[in-house]
Amino acid sequence: MVMFSLVAAHTWLDLETVAQLASGASEVSETLSSDTVSGVVSLSTCNRLELYAEAGHVDVEQAADEILHAIAHSADLSYDDVAAAFRLHRNDVAVRHLFEVSSGLKSAVVGEREIAGQVRRALADAREAGHSTGSLTKLFESASRTAKDIGARTALGSTGRSIVSVALELATELRAGTSIVGARRFWEDANILMVGTGAYAGTTLAQLEARGARNVAVHSSSGRAEEFVADRGGWAMALGGADVEGAFAEADVLIGVSGGERTVSANQLAELREGTHDRLTVLDLALTHDFDPAIGDLPAVDLITLESVKMAAPSEQQASITQAQQLVDSAVDEYLTAKRERNATDAIVTLRSHTMAALEEEMQRVRDRHGCTAAAEEVQLSMRRMVRQMLHEPTVRARQAAANGTLEEYEAALETVFGINVDESSNQRKNGRLKSVVDEFDATSVRQRTA
């Protein structure tokens, strides 16, 4: 089966478009035919939507097309607009892209560590829903290990750069300038209301605590605020009901991290803060916007969005990026080599299974005609020896094809000459239908060599 990915990212799309696509991709896995797409893992972050899949019994283009149609239907967008937003990567290119993404090399904030956790959660969600495959699981686990390795062995991201940290640094500069003492005092004295417990909520709360914030309230329309706060030390305050309106009015900083369907409009915020003339800084870190962008036009309101973060994101030192890229290159090569070796083994075992089945059928005719005589055993031994010799060169060629990247041609030749489909036979072996033939052949060969 052929692996591929569909990628829509901040590097060529605005974040509004990414958000629309993400809303349409949330339930796509449930609607796909297993004959077309055998497995799919969806990675959705604040600045990208990526779907990694394996084509079933169709070609990659048809499988990708079904996914694009499903997203277009779910997001209520035209197919042409959706198709234009995504880029299609196949096989090795898709593998390399995921390794780079999970390592933070493709992030708006290069080297950010949050993406690694999002990659792990994407796989966990797909496995829980039964949408992953063995190959996709190996791919995502390998990419996650590489990201962890880069975090431990390079300076990339070691300064704690992330979407959240850059946003908070922008807020600090707006409210306290470049003064270290002034920044500490601002966060210690500021009244902060965090709306939501979404993807960036935990990181945001931890970084507020690190900056010395003391007066932090958390509100969640889903009712999770109290549990969320308790799980993180209980130093912040969980708010609900009428208390939330008062917190909006008194806030010096509002942070949106819910990513839900509710959006605070400019009129609503103006009403909530009626009579208040204090300066307000709003950080909207939700992909789908917790705050209407129009609030940035209100008097004494500073608005920081994901687009603001993207433009202000610092460039890491080139030496660290180069080192990380070298680690990715090495990890990708190792992964692809192991994958080719697994595929070569599948082809070899498939050919052996086919040949042994034919041999066993012929030997059964000999036994039926001559019984279990010494002559029959001698014929069987001779035929097995001949088959082993015949399979030696095809086995060597299979490993050579895997090494030089022409295994697909080798598999095509098997299908042309013998009518063998490696993918189908591999699936049958996993179900135990062919394994007994090969095991019996191996066991008999060992007995005869040691007799």
Beta strands, then each sheet from edge to edge (+ up, - down):
strand 1: 3-9
strand 2: 37-44
strand 3: 48-55
strand 4: 87-90
strand 5: 191-195
strand 6: 215-219
strand 7: 237-239
strand 8: 253-256
strand 9: 280-284
strand 10: 301-305
sheet 1: 2+ 3- 1+ 4-
sheet 2: 7+ 6+ 5+ 8+ 9+ 10+
end
